[in-house]
Amino acid sequence: MTPMGVFGGTFDPIHYGHLRTAFEVLQSLEFGEVRFVPCGIPPHRGTPHASGSDRLAMVKAATAGQQGFVVDDRELQREGPSYSVDTLAALRSEFPLRPLGLIIGMDAFLGLTGWHQWREILQLAHIIVAHRPGWRAPDMGPLGELLADRGTHRVGDLHQSKSGHIYIHDVTQLEISSTEIRALVAAGRDPRFLMPDLVRDIIRDSGCYQAPDGDTGRR
């Protein structure tokens, strides 16, 4: 069975940086699908600015029409913090034989030891680290030891076993930030060409990132 990529995040909002990373993993690693999982309650950051329903609508709009892109709203339906290990356990229960690959950035990987039940993640899935320029894979400490033990450069390993490997994959880095997009919109500027037009339309129509009380954010 071809692996399933699991790409979680607040997607507040989703943009071309997210989409290009997922597309390159889908193609380069020959995954059967990449499943976008919008986070409900992020355990390591503040409450998302846009509502769960708006963020879900944006992800659905952004991924529509791309073969292999799937949207999964389970974290928005689940109460309590959205822990990756819980999502992976649920997917593993549904797909007991299928390889799973959790897609995270190098910055997130460097903080992996602070994740809830982080050691169990590799029992449930592979970890695909989308490498960004300027970040260096650790070679010491718990993560260095983990990479030495579980790291692979073979795409075939991700297909031949259900879980347990760490694969670092270079992706095209698009310098787009959800934080900067929100600030742009709050300042009354147009986020066109940073995301699909359908996502831009949802942002405009919902007003989810507009500054309160007519404040344009200019100082």
C-alpha positions, 0 to 999 in steps of 0.5 A: 500500500502506498503511504499516507502523508499526514500534514497537520497545522492550524492553517491560519490561513493555509497558503502556497508554502503549505501546499507546495510542501505537501505537493512535493512530498506527494510526488517525490516520495510517491505517497498515495495521498497527503491528508491535511488535518486542521488543528482544533486546539493547538497545544503549543501555541495560542488559539487560532485567529480564524474559527475552525469552520473558516480554517476548514473551509479555507483548507478545502478550497485550497486543496480542491481539485488536486488529486491525492490531497484529502482534508480530514477534520477529526481534530476540529471535531475532537475535544481537548488539545489536538495532539498528533499522537492521538490523530496518528493512533486514530488513523492507525486504527483505521488503516492498520496496514498502511504506512503513515508519514507525519509531515513536519518542518525542521523547526517543529522537529527540533522541538519534538521532545516537547511533544505529548508522548513523542516517543510513541509517534514513531511506533505509529508513523514515519516522520517526514521532516520538510527541510528548510534552508538555515536549519540543521539536523541535530547530531547530538542529544536525544534527537541526534541519537534518534536520527542516528537510529531511525534516520533513512535516506531510502524512500523505499523504507517509507513504503516497505514498513508502516512506521519507525523511520525519519526521512529528511526531505528538501522542499522548495522554500517559499517565504510565506508566513501565516502570521505575516498574512494575518498582519497584511490583511489587518493592515488593509492590504491584499494577500493575493498571490500568497494563496489560492484565490478561493482562500483569499475570497473566504478571508475577505468574505468572513473578515476573520483577520480584519483588525478590530474597530476599523484599526488598519494596523498602521502605526 
